[in-house]
Amino acid sequence: MAEQETGAKPEAAAPPLPTLEEMQHWTWVMGRAQQIMLEHVAKAAGGSEGAPAKPPAASWPLLNLFADPAKLARQQGELWTAGLDIWQRALGIETQPGALQAKADRDRRFNAPEWRDNPLFDMIRQSYLLVSERLLGGVDAIEGVDERQREKLRFLTRSFIDAMAPSNFALTNPLVIERALETKGDSLLKGLEHMLGDLSKGQLTHVDPNAFEVGRNIAVTPGKVVKRTPLYELIQYSPTTDAVIGTPLVIFPPWINRFYILDLNPKKSFIRWAVEQGLTVFVVSWKSADESLAETILDDYVLRGQVDAIDTVRDLLGVDAVHVIGYCVAGTTLAATLALLEERGEADKVASATFFTAQVDFSESGDLNLFVADETLQMVDQLSAEKGYLDGRYMAATFNMLRGRDLIWNYVTSNYLLGEDYPPFDLLHWNSDTTNLPAKWHHDYLRDFYRDNKLVRAGELVVDGTPIDIHKVKTPSYVQAGREDHIAPAHSVWKITHYFQGPLRFVLAGSGHIAGVINPPEAQKYQYWTNDAQVPTLEAFIAGAEEHKGSWWPDWLGWIADLSAGKVPVKGARIPGKGRLKALEDAPGSYVKAR
């Protein structure tokens, strides 16, 4: 009665503290998890079936990890000490905040105060992070394995750890329990609907599927499709200035994604910005593969794709040369295109080449290299054997796995467990807008570039019967890399500086594979680094680099302007559809909408 009169709420009963037996059990679980992982690794390294159960220790240094009692004792002692700190915190005993607690407090998965205020959930999160740390540390401590095998173990271990986070399970996530009680179970039902919907379409949903439409509120920069081939559409964008730079720009986006990452919305659009700077901009929109592209190979993307588009624009505008941009994998094939033009004595068709987060040397290409083993290539062949193309959802799942914590488990928690509404986020809409890949070409690309690294070996790759050598490329080049890029790591992109012979400017941008590129000046976000000195390594570049706030786009514009012909008036073929190539339809065209 007093509660009703005063409006005060009774204090919630404090959750029961874990017992000493429960804490001891969790410490045993942590130790056992580490032991299981190490035993599994030892077994995997033990050779083929039928081999001796216990090879001589001298032959298998990995087993020395188990044969060294001192090492095992030291590891268990460290584990016990860390576990004891967690116990004391759970019991309310004041302790000095350790590195593990600080790491737990910084982890976005456990941002909610419930993870800290409730002793049980606080112990769960810290125990999980302790196990995670020990499992990853165990991979680094294993002896007798080569670095590639260690990287694979590290990736698989990290993927397992991310999947097993307590935030991913309803009964170990206090927010899920709280939301279910608040909504009387409606959140769980809504999450179940989300999950069943994703299962039916075979793809994880990141955003509201009805929030965006290509040509309506994304990819809306005005222009016309002026050419259509079986492989691509060529879009010419409408000028917004009275005069334009004489040398036009042709952009090659990656064929594994839709081109409109460069034209998300007016505020983020690199295409619109380039047009506003007085450039005549053309963009290739690749066709999402169907049965008609089953036999597509490298020759097609180089000759009937990039070279054809370059020649088309040169002929249309009556210019000797064009500027070109290759983004990601399209930058890789652009390097092959430049090498082919060198061999043919036609290098002067390209005034400059810009590479957005593109690799030519795949010897250190990051976690994607883990997906190019023979069994992966066989799986690609099996998945695409019937129709001759690879369903784009496969590639989407692969890229999501590279950032599983952010692009998979974060959405499992929000979409399925919490039943939250899908957010309207244009970048994630683009990320989910999958593109089918020609199976034969995709297989060849993974084998020849990622696995066998043929592009950097003179004569190993042959285009249209011509062996190519990227060491001969002299085209002025602008190379941009992302400091946090997980798809094309900066140190891998840097390697392009070891091969090209012409003048080259390298720029390191803040952020990653997408945000490092799509960073308009008006946003005033991130930063970039330049270094005009001739240095042999990325580390040396960074050590002597000058940091600049904001976008690197103006730096690129100044560089390209110095290599361009003077200004020309906007008339005739500079206006889409007014030259010899008539407008087929409005931008963004038909290929980008095909599913």
C-alpha positions in Angstrom: 0.0 0.0 0.0 2.8 2.4 0.9 4.4 1.6 -2.5 1.2 2.7 -4.3 1.0 5.9 -2.2 4.6 7.0 -2.7 5.2 5.6 -6.2 8.4 4.0 -5.1 9.4 0.7 -6.5 10.8 -2.1 -4.4 14.5 -2.7 -5.0 15.1 -5.6 -7.2 16.5 -8.6 -5.4 20.3 -9.0 -6.0 21.1 -12.0 -8.2 22.6 -14.9 -6.2 26.4 -14.9 -6.2 28.1 -17.9 -7.8 29.2 -20.5 -5.3 32.8 -21.4 -4.8 32.0 -24.8 -6.4 30.6 -23.0 -9.5 33.7 -20.8 -9.8 35.9 -23.8 -9.5 33.9 -25.5 -12.2 34.3 -22.6 -14.6 38.0 -22.5 -14.0 38.1 -26.2 -14.8 36.1 -25.5 -18.0 38.6 -22.8 -19.0 41.6 -25.1 -18.5 39.9 -28.0 -20.2 39.0 -25.8 -23.3 42.6 -24.9 -23.7 43.7 -28.5 -23.4 41.1 -29.8 -25.9 42.2 -27.2 -28.4 45.9 -28.1 -28.1 45.1 -31.9 -28.3 43.0 -31.3 -31.4 45.9 -29.4 -33.1 48.3 -32.1 -32.1 46.1 -34.8 -33.6 45.6 -32.7 -36.8 49.3 -32.4 -37.2 49.9 -36.1 -36.6 49.9 -37.2 -40.2 47.6 -39.5 -42.2 45.4 -42.2 -40.9 47.3 -45.3 -39.8 50.3 -43.3 -38.7 51.8 -44.2 -35.3 49.7 -42.9 -32.4 52.6 -41.1 -30.9 55.5 -40.1 -33.2 58.9 -39.5 -31.7 59.0 -36.1 -30.0 62.0 -35.1 -32.0 60.0 -35.5 -35.2 57.0 -33.6 -33.9 58.0 -30.5 -32.0 54.3 -29.7 -31.5 54.1 -32.6 -29.0 56.9 -31.1 -27.0 54.2 -28.6 -25.8 52.5 -31.5 -24.0 55.8 -33.3 -23.0 57.1 -30.2 -21.1 55.6 -30.3 -17.6 57.1 -26.9 -16.7 55.4 -25.3 -19.7 52.0 -26.9 -18.9 52.4 -25.9 -15.2 53.2 -22.3 -16.1 50.2 -22.0 -18.4 47.9 -23.5 -15.8 49.3 -21.2 -13.2 48.6 -18.2 -15.3 45.1 -19.4 -16.0 44.5 -20.0 -12.3 45.7 -16.5 -11.4 43.5 -14.8 -13.9 40.5 -17.0 -12.9 41.1 -16.0 -9.2 40.8 -12.3 -10.1 37.4 -13.1 -11.7 36.2 -14.9 -8.6 37.3 -12.1 -6.3 35.5 -9.5 -8.4 32.3 -11.7 -8.4 32.5 -12.0 -4.6 32.8 -8.2 -4.3 36.4 -8.2 -3.2 38.2 -5.1 -4.3 41.0 -5.9 -6.7 43.2 -3.8 -9.0 41.5 -3.7 -12.5 43.6 -6.0 -14.6 44.1 -6.1 -18.4 41.3 -8.7 -18.8 38.8 -6.5 -17.0 39.8 -3.5 -19.0 39.5 -5.5 -22.2 36.0 -6.7 -21.1 34.9 -3.1 -20.5 36.0 -2.1 -24.0 34.4 -4.9 -25.8 31.3 -3.6 -27.6 29.5 -6.9 -27.3 29.3 -6.3 -23.5 28.7 -2.5 -23.5 25.4 -2.8 -21.6 25.7 -2.1 -17.8 24.0 -5.4 -17.0 27.1 -7.2 -18.0 29.0 -5.4 -15.3 26.4 -4.9 -12.6 25.3 -8.5 -12.4 28.0 -10.6 -10.8 27.0 -13.7 -12.6 27.0 -12.1 -16.1 30.2 -10.2 -15.2 31.9 -13.5 -14.4 30.5 -15.1 -17.6 31.9 -12.3 -19.9 35.3 -12.2 -18.2 35.5 -16.0 -18.2 34.7 -16.1 -21.9 37.4 -13.5 -22.7 39.9 -15.4 -20.6 39.2 -18.6 -22.5 39.3 -16.7 -25.7 42.7 -15.1 -24.9 44.1 -18.5 -23.8 42.9 -20.3 -27.0 44.4 -17.7 -29.3 47.6 -17.6 -27.2 47.7 -21.4 -27.5 47.8 -21.1 -31.2 50.7 -18.6 -31.1 52.6 -20.9 -28.7 52.4 -24.1 -30.7 55.7 -25.2 -32.0 56.5 -27.1 -35.2 53.9 -25.7 -37.6 54.5 -23.4 -40.5 53.2 -19.9 -40.5 50.4 -20.5 -43.1 49.1 -23.4 -41.0 49.3 -21.2 -37.9 47.3 -18.4 -39.6 44.6 -20.9 -40.6 44.4 -22.2 -37.0 44.3 -18.6 -35.7 41.5 -17.7 -38.1 39.4 -20.8 -37.3 40.0 -20.4 -33.6 39.0 -16.7 -33.8 35.9 -17.7 -35.7 35.0 -20.3 -33.2 35.5 -17.9 -30.3 33.3 -15.2 -31.9 30.6 -17.8 -32.5 30.6 -19.0 -28.9 30.4 -15.5 -27.3 27.8 -15.5 -24.4 26.2 -12.5 -26.1 25.1 -14.9 -28.9 23.0 -17.1 -26.7 19.6 -16.2 -25.1 20.3 -17.7 -21.7 23.7 -16.0 -21.2 22.8 -12.6 -22.5 21.1 -10.4 -19.9 19.7 -8.0 -22.5 17.9 -10.9 -24.3 16.4 -12.1 -21.0 15.4 -8.5 -20.1 13.9 -7.8 -23.5 11.9 -11.1 -23.5 10.4 -10.3 -20.1 9.6 -6.7 -21.1 7.8 -7.7 -24.3 6.3 -10.9 -22.8 8.1 -13.0 -25.4 7.2 -10.9 -28.4 10.8 -10.1 -29.1 11.6 -13.8 -29.3 8.7 -14.4 -31.7 9.8 -11.5 -33.9 13.4 -12.8 -33.8 12.2 -16.3 -34.8 10.4 -14.7 -37.8 13.6 -12.9 -38.8 15.6 -16.1 -38.6 13.1 -18.2 -40.6 12.9 -15.5 -43.2 16.7 -15.5 -43.6 16.8 -19.3 -43.8 14.2 -19.2 -46.6 16.3 -16.8 -48.7 19.7 -18.3 -47.7 21.2 -15.0 -46.6 21.6 -13.0 -43.4 19.6 -9.8 -43.5 21.4 -6.7 -42.3 19.0 -3.9 -43.2 15.4 -3.2 -43.9 15.0 -4.7 -47.4 12.4 -2.0 -48.4 14.4 1.0 -47.3 16.4 1.5 -50.4 15.9 1.2 -54.2 18.5 1.6 -56.8 17.7 4.6 -58.9 15.3 6.0 -56.3 17.4 6.8 -53.2 20.7 5.2 -54.0 22.7 5.4 -57.3 20.9 8.6 -58.3 23.7 10.7 -59.9 22.2 11.8 -63.3 23.6 10.1 -66.4 22.9 7.7 -69.3 23.8 4.2 -70.3 25.6 4.8 -73.6 26.8 1.3 -74.3 25.7 -2.3 -73.4 27.7 -5.4 -74.1 27.1 -9.0 -72.8 29.6 -8.2 -70.0 29.0 -4.6 -69.0 27.0 -1.4 -69.4 28.9 1.9 -69.8 27.4 4.8 -67.9 28.3 8.4 -68.8 27.4 10.9 -66.1 25.9 14.4 -66.9 28.3 17.3 -66.4 27.5 20.0 -63.9 30.2 22.5 -65.0 30.4 24.7 -68.1 33.9 23.3 -68.8 35.5 20.0 -68.0 39.0 18.6 -67.8 40.0 17.3 -71.3 41.1 13.9 -70.2 38.0 11.8 -69.2 37.8 9.3 -66.3 36.8 5.7 -66.6 36.0 3.8 -63.4 36.2 0.0 -63.1 34.4 -1.2 -59.9 34.9 -4.7 -58.7 32.7 -7.3 -60.5 32.0 -9.1 -57.2 29.9 -6.1 -56.0 27.5 -3.6 -57.5 29.1 -0.4 -58.8 27.0 1.9 -56.7 29.3 1.7 -53.7 30.8 4.7 -55.5 27.3 6.4 -55.7 25.5 5.5 -52.5 23.8 8.9 -52.0 24.6 12.5 -53.0 26.6 13.1 -49.8 28.8 10.0 -50.1 29.1 9.7 -53.9 32.6 9.7 -55.3 31.0 9.7 -58.8 29.0 12.8 -58.1 31.9 14.6 -56.4 34.2 13.8 -59.4 31.6 15.2 -61.8 31.4 18.3 -59.7 35.2 18.8 -59.9 34.9 19.1 -63.7 35.7 15.5 -64.7 33.9 13.7 -67.5 33.1 10.4 -65.7 32.3 7.0 -67.1 31.6 3.9 -65.0 31.5 0.3 -66.0 28.5 -1.6 -64.5 29.3 -5.3 -64.7 26.6 -7.8 -65.5 25.7 -10.2 -62.7 26.6 -13.6 -64.1 24.1 -16.0 -65.6 24.5 -19.0 -67.9 25.6 -16.8 -70.8 28.8 -15.9 -68.9 29.8 -19.5 -68.0 32.9 -19.5 -70.2 34.1 -16.0 -69.2 37.8 -15.8 -68.4 40.6 -13.3 -67.7 40.7 -12.3 -71.4 37.1 -11.2 -71.3 37.5 -8.9 -68.3 40.8 -7.4 -69.7 40.0 -7.2 -73.4 36.2 -7.2 -73.7 35.9 -5.3 -70.5 38.6 -2.8 -69.6 40.4 -2.3 -72.9 37.0 -2.1 -74.7 35.7 0.5 -72.4 38.9 2.5 -72.7 38.8 2.4 -76.5 35.1 3.3 -76.5 35.6 6.4 -74.4 38.6 7.5 -76.4 36.7 7.1 -79.7 33.5 8.8 -78.4 35.3 11.9 -77.1 38.1 12.0 -79.7 40.9 11.9 -77.0 44.2 10.1 -77.1 44.1 8.9 -73.5 41.9 8.4 -70.4 42.4 8.3 -66.7 41.3 5.0 -65.2 40.4 3.8 -61.7 40.4 0.1 -60.6 38.7 -0.7 -57.3 39.8 -3.9 -55.4 39.8 -6.9 -57.8 39.1 -4.6 -60.8 42.4 -2.9 -59.8 44.1 -6.3 -60.0 42.9 -6.9 -63.5 43.7 -3.3 -64.3 47.3 -4.1 -63.6 47.1 -6.9 -66.1 45.4 -4.6 -68.6 48.3 -2.0 -68.3 50.8 -4.8 -68.7 49.1 -6.0 -71.9 49.0 -2.5 -73.3 52.7 -2.2 -72.6 53.4 -5.4 -74.5 51.3 -4.1 -77.5 52.9 -0.7 -77.5 49.6 0.9 -76.6 50.3 2.1 -73.0 49.7 5.8 -74.0 46.0 5.0 -74.2 46.0 5.5 -70.4 47.1 8.8 -69.0 47.1 7.6 -65.4 45.9 4.6 -63.3 44.5 4.9 -59.8 44.2 1.8 -57.6 41.6 1.7 -54.8 42.7 -1.0 -52.2 44.0 -3.2 -55.0 46.5 -6.0 -54.8 48.9 -7.4 -57.4 51.2 -9.5 -55.1 49.1 -11.9 -53.1 51.9 -13.5 -51.0 50.6 -11.6 -47.9 47.0 -11.0 -48.8 45.4 -11.6 -45.4 42.7 -13.9 -44.3 41.2 -14.3 -47.8 44.2 -16.4 -48.6 42.8 -19.0 -46.3 39.9 -19.6 -48.7 42.0 -20.7 -51.7 43.0 -24.2 -50.8 42.3 -27.0 -53.3 39.2 -28.1 -51.4 37.8 -24.5 -51.7 38.4 -24.5 -55.4 36.6 -27.9 -55.7 33.7 -26.6 -53.7 33.4 -23.6 -56.0 33.3 -26.0 -59.0 30.6 -28.1 -57.3 28.5 -25.1 -56.3 28.5 -23.8 -59.8 28.6 -27.0 -61.9 25.0 -26.9 -62.9 24.5 -23.3 -64.1 28.1 -22.2 -64.8 28.0 -19.3 -62.3 28.5 -19.0 -58.5 25.6 -17.7 -56.5 26.6 -14.3 -55.0 25.4 -15.3 -51.6 28.4 -17.6 -51.3 30.8 -14.7 -51.7 28.7 -12.6 -49.3 29.0 -15.3 -46.7 32.8 -15.5 -47.2 33.3 -11.8 -46.7 31.0 -11.8 -43.7 33.1 -14.5 -42.2 36.2 -12.3 -42.4 34.4 -9.9 -40.0 32.1 -12.5 -38.3 31.8 -10.6 -35.0 30.5 -7.4 -36.8 28.7 -8.8 -39.8 27.3 -12.1 -38.5 27.1 -12.5 -34.8 26.2 -8.8 -34.1 23.1 -9.3 -36.3 22.3 -12.8 -34.9 22.0 -11.0 -31.5 20.0 -8.0 -32.7 17.8 -9.6 -35.4 17.2 -13.0 -33.8 17.7 -12.8 -30.1 16.5 -9.3 -29.4 14.0 -9.1 -32.3 15.0 -5.6 -33.2 13.8 -3.9 -36.4 16.2 -3.8 -39.3 18.0 -0.5 -39.6 17.9 1.6 -42.8 21.7 1.7 -43.7 22.6 2.2 -47.3 26.1 0.8 -47.0 24.8 -2.5 -45.5 22.1 -2.6 -48.2 24.9 -2.5 -50.8 26.8 -5.1 -48.9 23.8 -7.5 -49.1 23.1 -6.8 -52.7 24.9 -9.8 -54.0 26.4 -10.4 -57.5 26.7 -13.7 -59.2 30.2 -14.6 -60.5 31.2 -16.5 -63.7 32.3 -19.8 -62.2 35.2 -20.5 -64.5 36.7 -17.0 -64.1 36.2 -17.1 -60.3 38.0 -20.4 -60.1 40.8 -19.1 -62.3 41.1 -15.9 -60.3 41.4 -17.7 -56.9 43.9 -20.2 -58.3 46.1 -17.9 -60.5 46.1 -14.7 -58.4 45.5 -15.7 -54.8 47.0 -19.2 -54.6 49.7 -19.2 -57.3 50.5 -15.5 -57.4 51.1 -15.5 -61.1 50.6 -11.8 -61.8 53.9 -10.8 -60.3 55.9 -13.5 -62.2 56.9 -12.4 -65.7 55.2 -14.4 -68.4 53.1 -16.6 -66.0 49.8 -15.0 -67.1 48.8 -15.0 -70.7 46.1 -12.6 -72.1 44.8 -13.1 -75.6 48.0 -15.2 -76.4 50.3 -12.5 -75.0 52.5 -13.3 -71.9 52.4 -10.2 -69.6 54.8 -8.7 -67.1 53.7 -6.0 -64.7 57.3 -5.1 -64.1 57.2 -3.2 -67.4 54.3 -1.0 -66.5 55.3 2.7 -66.6 51.9 4.3 -66.4 51.7 7.0 -63.7 49.9 5.4 -60.8 48.1 6.6 -57.7 47.8 3.8 -55.1 45.4 4.1 -52.1 45.4 1.7 -49.2 43.2 1.5 -46.1 45.0 1.3 -42.7 42.5 -1.1 -41.2 41.6 -2.9 -44.4 40.9 -6.6 -43.7 40.2 -7.6 -47.3 43.2 -6.0 -49.0 45.7 -5.3 -46.2 47.7 -2.2 -46.5 51.0 -4.0 -46.4 49.8 -6.2 -49.3 48.6 -3.2 -51.3 52.0 -1.5 -50.7 53.7 -4.3 -52.7 52.5 -2.7 -55.9 55.3 -0.2 -55.4 57.8 -3.0 -55.9 56.7 -3.7 -59.4 55.6 -0.7 -61.4 58.4 1.3 -63.0 56.6 4.6 -63.7 56.0 7.5 -61.3 53.8 6.4 -58.4 52.1 8.1 -55.4 51.1 6.0 -52.5 48.5 7.2 -50.0 47.5 5.5 -46.8 43.9 6.3 -45.7 42.4 5.9 -42.3 39.7 3.2 -41.9 39.2 0.1 -44.0 38.2 -1.3 -47.4 35.1 0.7 -47.8 35.1 3.7 -45.5 38.8 4.3 -46.3 37.7 4.9 -50.0 34.2 6.4 -49.5 35.2 9.4 -47.5 33.9 12.7 -49.0 35.7 15.9 -48.0 32.6 17.4 -46.5 32.4 14.7 -43.9 35.7 15.7 -42.3 36.3 12.1 -41.2 39.4 10.0 -40.7 42.8 11.1 -42.1 45.4 10.1 -44.6 49.2 9.9 -44.8 51.7 10.8 -47.5 55.4 10.5 -47.8 57.3 11.8 -50.8 60.5 10.0 -49.9 61.5 6.8 -51.7 61.2 4.1 -49.0 61.4 0.3 -49.3 58.7 -0.7 -46.8 55.3 0.4 -45.6 56.8 0.7 -42.1 59.3 3.1 -43.4 56.6 5.0 -45.2 54.6 5.3 -42.0 57.6 6.3 -40.0 58.3 9.3 -42.2 54.7 10.1 -43.3 52.9 13.4 -42.9 49.3 13.1 -41.5 46.5 15.1 -43.1 43.1 15.4 -41.6 40.0 14.5 -43.6 39.6 13.0 -47.1 42.4 12.1 -49.5 40.1 12.8 -52.5 41.4 16.4 -53.0 45.0 15.1 -52.9 44.1 12.7 -55.7 42.3 15.4 -57.7 45.4 17.6 -57.6 47.6 14.7 -58.7 45.3 13.8 -61.6 44.9 17.4 -62.7 48.7 17.6 -63.3 48.4 14.7 -65.7 45.4 16.0 -67.6 44.8 17.9 -70.8 43.4 21.5 -70.4 39.8 22.4 -70.0 37.3 22.0 -72.8 33.7 23.3 -73.2 30.8 21.0 -72.4 29.2 20.3 -75.7 28.6 17.4 -78.1 29.8 14.0 -76.9 30.6 15.5 -73.5 26.9 15.4 -72.8 25.6 11.8 -72.5 23.7 10.7 -75.6 24.7 13.7 -77.7 27.7 12.0 -79.4 27.9 8.9 -81.7 26.8 6.7 -78.8 23.1 7.4 -78.1 21.5 7.1 -74.7 20.0 3.6 -74.1 18.4 4.5 -70.8 18.9 6.6 -67.7 21.6 5.7 -65.1 22.0 3.5 -63.2 21.0 1.2 -66.0 19.6 -2.3 -66.1 22.5 -4.6 -65.2 22.8 -3.2 -61.7 19.1 -4.1 -61.1 19.3 -7.6 -62.4 19.1 -10.4 -59.8 
